[in-house]
């Protein structure tokens, strides 16, 4: 007997990764620096005011990617449609 449960998780993970990359590309179109970065104080709003060590660059930022990952999980758990554009993500 073949167990497909493992492949479903792997496929779901890849869908999640694809969506995260799509949101990063979309965010790049709208923002030069991370939208959650305060230029004046050099702080990250996602990390609740801690200093950003990436100077607002969000391309491969683990904090930004973790935020998008949690948003993906939130939308999937509530059976809501996934946003197509970064600007459609509700905080």
N, C-alpha and C positions, 0 to 999 in steps of 0.2 A: 504494500500500500504506500502511496506517495503522499507526503505531507506538504501541502502548499502554504501553510501558515507562515513559514519563514520567508517565502518569496513575496508574499503579500506585504510583509513588513519592509522588505528591501525595496519593493516598488513604491510603497508609501513614502519611504525615506527619500527616494530619488525624486518623487513628485514634490516633496517639501523643499529639497535642494534647488530644484528648477524654479519653484515659485520664489524662493528667497533671492536667487540670482536675478530673476525678472524684476523683483521689487528694487533691488540695488541699481539695476540699469535705469529703471524708471525714476528713482530718486536722483540719479546723476543728471537726468534731463532737467529736473526742476531745481536742483541745488548744487552749488559748487562745493560747499562745505556741508558737513552733517547738519541736518535740520534740528538736531537736538544738542547742538554745540553753541555755547555762548562765547562769542569772540571777545567781548570785553573782559570777562572774568576767566576765560579759558576753562570753563567747567562744562561737564556733560550732564544734561538733564535726565538721561536714562539712568545714569549711575547716581542719581540723587545728589547732584552738586559736587561730586568728586572731580578733581582735575583731569582733563582729557590728555592722555599721553600721546595722542596721534595728531594733535593740532587741528582737529576737525575733519581729518580725512577719514571717510567712512567706507572706502572701497572694500577692504578686508578686515574691518574692525570687528573683533569678536563680540564686543558689547552690542553693536548695531545688529550683527547677525543673530545673536541670541534674542534680541528684542523681536526681530522678524520671525524667528522660530517660534517664540511664544505666541505671537499674533496668529501664525498659521495654526498652531494647536488650538487656540481659542476659537477661531472660525470653524475649524473642522469639528470640534467637540459640540458646538452649538448648531451644527448643520446649516451654517450660513454660507452663501456663495463667497468664494475667495475674491478679494479685490483684484482688478486687472491693472490698476495704476497705483503708484505709491500714495498719491494724493487722496485716494479713496479709503486708506486705512484710518479707522476710527480709534482714537486713543482710549 
